[in-house]
Each structure stands twice: as structure tokens, then as C-alpha cells.
Amino acid sequence: PQLLLECPDAPLFLYYKGTLFHEQNALAIVGTRAASEGCKEIIREIVGEVSQRENPPIIVSGLAYGIDICAQRAAIECNLRTYAVVANGLGTIYPAANRDVANQIINKGIGAILSEYPCNSLTQKSYFLERNRIIAGISNWLLVGESGLKGGSMVTAKIAFSYGREIMAIPGSPLTQNAQGCNQLIKHNMAALVEN
């Protein structure tokens, strides 16, 4: 993708399974794996609202538990295009519990599963961080649903910020650990506050 080519640390290759779309805007949605039901509902509403726009963006995420899979399920329900960037080769789907979503993306022709790793590569801890730069790199915008102060979502947001992408975050109570990362992004003017 053209946006990814502009990134200094873009991978040499991207493998994919499914359907790719030529140069269309993309919105990445990421967040904690331990997402609250309230935040997942907000994500579903936002994806639904986005789907009503003329030329809606491709929804990009990491096929992980929590916010990621919620965003991609919502995209499928709204018949939006979606890309799942995974941290392993395309010979397997991780986590296996989300294999049904990956298959729907491929079989319905609404998107693709993407990876920079050869087919039989197994997931390694470092691959998740490397995967995050691809999520940030292929997207025009990044929305962080819920996040603690540390973790993959905050890494992705910082990478997206370094790429000059527009970042948005859903605020939460300062007493809630999973809202602290989003609140910090907003507080430091790295992300716009998003309610819908």
C-alpha cells in the first residue's frame, strides 16, 4: 500500500490472503484485549456510523481479542471492507478463536489477512510489536478504544504519531486502568477526543 511505502521501516514484503483494494482510505481501530462491554458497544456504534458515510474507509486491526476483533466483527456486520494484520504466517490463524472472522473476511471478499512473515511462521512476542507498525503504516487514521499506559495499543499510537497519522482516542474514567492510555494520549495532544 502507498501509505506504507512512505514509512521508513516498511517491510520488504507483505503476504496476503483475500482481497486487496487499491488506495482507499483506512481507519485502524485498536485497543486492549480486556475490553469493557461499554467500550465495545461504542466501537460497534462508531463502525456503524462510519459505514453510513460516502466512501467509508477500510477498517484495519490486528485480529486480537478485545477491541480489535470487536471492530472487525462490526465491519463484517456493516459490510465494510476490512484488513486484519497478523503477527504470524498465513498458514495459521492466531488466536484460533478468531478464525471464523478471518474466514468471513476472506470468503465474503471484503478484505484480507496481511502478514510480513512467511506462511508457516509461528507467532513470537516480538512479532506483535513489528505488526503494529504495519497497522499504523497502512492507515490514514488510528482510533484507540481502550488502553492502559503500556501495551501494544500505545505502541501503535506512538508509531502512528511518528508517521504523522491522525490519532483519536475514546476517553474514560481516570479511575479505570484501561482508560489511562487513551486519557494520556488526549492529555498530551497526541490524540483527538472521540465520543462518536
N, C-alpha and C positions, 0 to 999 in steps of 0.2 A: 504493500500500500504506500502511496506517495507520502503521506504524513510520516510514516515510519522511516522511510528513506531519509527524511530530513534529520533524524536523530543520530547523534554521533556514535552511539553504541548499538545501532540496529543490528539484528542478526544477519548473517550471510544468507541463510535460507529460512523459509517458512514452509512447513508442510501443512497441508490441509485436507480435510475430508468433508465434503459437502459442496456448497455453492458460494462462490465469491462474487461480490458486486463491485463494479467499477466506481471508484472515487465518489463515495457517498459519505455524508457527514455521519459521525459516530459518537454516541454517548456511552461512556463507560460508567457502570454502577458497581461499586464495591463496598465492602463493609465486613463487620465481624461475623465469624461463623456462629457465635452465640447470640444471634439477633433476637430482639424482643418482638413479640407479636404486633405491638403497636407500630414499630418501625417497618416491619414487613408490610403492614397494611398501607402505610404511607408510600412505600416503594411501588406497591401494586397500583395505587391511585395515580402516582406520577407517571408510571409507564402507560396507564390507560389514557391519561390526559395527553401525553406525548403522541400516542397513536392517532389522536384526532387531528393532529396538525397536518398541514400540507407538506409532503415530502418528509415524513418523520425520519429521525436518524436510526442507524443500526444500533442496537443495544449490545454493548460489549461487556463481558465479565469473565470470571475465572472458573465457572462450573463448580465452585466450592460450596460447602454448606452455608446456610445463613442468608445474608443479603444477596450474594452472587446468584445462587440458584433461584431465589425468590424473583429477582429481576428477570432471569432468563425464562422462568415459567410464565411470568406475566407477559413477556414479549411473545411467547408462543400463543398464549390465550388471546392476545390482541392482534395476532397475525403480523407482528413486526419482524423485520429481519434481525438476526442476532448472531454474534460470533462468541464462541467460548474459547478462551486461550488457556491451554492446559500445561501443567508442569511435568509432562511425561511424553513418551512417544504415542503415536496414534493407534498403536496396536492394542492398547487397553484404555479403559476409561477409569479415571480416578477422581473422586471416590466412586466406587461401583454403584452406590445407592443412587447416583445421578445419571446412570447410564441411559435411563428412559428419556431424560431430557436431551441428552446428546443425540440419541437415535431420532427423536422427533425433529430436532434441528436439521439433521441430515436428510431424513426421509421426506419431510414436508417441503424441502427445497427453499427454506427460509434463512439459511445461513451455513456456517461451517464451524468445525472444531479446528483450531490452529495450534501448532507447536513448532518450536525450533529444533526439537530433538528427533533423532531417527526413530523409526517405527517401534522397535522393541525396547526403547529406553524406559527404565523404571523411574518412578518418582524419587528424587533426592531433595533434601532440605533446601539446598542452595538453588534448586530449580524454581522454587516458588518466588524467590526474590528476583531471579532473572526473568521469569514470566511476567512479573509486574511491570517491567519497563515496556513490554510489548503492549499490554493493556493500555498503558498511558500513551504510548507512542502512536497507536493507530486511531486514537480517539481525539476528537475536537474538544470535548468536554468530559470532565470527570465529576461524578456525584458520589460523595461518601455518605452512606446511610447511617451507620453507627460504627464507632471505633474507639477503642481505648487509646491511651497515649502511645502505645507501642504496637507493632504488628504490621502485617502486610498491607493493610489499607493505608496506613500512614506513610509507609514506604512508597506506595503507588502515588499517593498525593504529592509527596515531595519530588518524585521523579517527574510527574506531570507538571508541577510548578517549574522545575528546571527546564522543561521543554517549552514553556510558555503557553501551556494549555489553560483553559478557563476551568477553575475548580469551584465546586459547590458542595455545601455540607448541610445536613439536617441537624439543627441544634437540639440539645436535650438538657435535662436537669444536671446541674453541676454535681449533684449527689450520686448520679448514675455513672459508674465506671465506663460503660460502653458509650457514653456521650462525651467523655473528656477529650478524645481526639478531635472530634468534629468541632467542639467548642473552641479548642485551641487553634484550629485552622481558621475559624472565623475571627477569633480574638486577634490573631497576628496578621489579619488582612490577606491571608493566602486563599481564602475561600469565601464565596458569597453565601449568605444565609438563605436557605431554601425551605419553604413551607409547603409548596405545591408546584 
